[in-house]
Amino acid sequence: MAQLIGCLIAGYLCIYLPWKANEKDEAKKRRDMYNNLNKKSVDEMDKWRR
């Protein structure tokens, strides 16, 4: 029984935590990409206003 619990904890540490960290990294990349696009569109609008 203790081996089963240890195996489940090891699986959690080896699979779930890296997946969660990767998900956060992907979300950050997406957010940065959208922010960059918004900045470019604002710059383009300013260019056309002048």
C-alpha positions, -999 to 999 in steps of 0.1 A, spaced: 0 0 0 28 24 9 45 16 -25 13 25 -43 10 58 -25 47 65 -32 42 57 -69 12 80 -71 31 109 -55 61 103 -78 38 103 -108 23 135 -97 57 151 -93 70 138 -126 40 144 -148 16 169 -135 40 196 -122 60 199 -155 28 199 -175 14 227 -153 47 247 -157 46 242 -194 10 254 -196 20 286 -177 49 291 -201 26 287 -231 1 312 -216 29 337 -211 41 333 -247 5 338 -260 0 369 -238 33 384 -250 24 377 -286 -10 395 -283 6 424 -264 31 427 -292 4 427 -319 -16 453 -300 15 475 -297 21 472 -335 -15 481 -343 -14 511 -320 19 522 -337 3 517 -371 -28 538 -361 -5 566 -348 14 565 -381 -18 569 -401 -30 597 -379 0 619 -387 
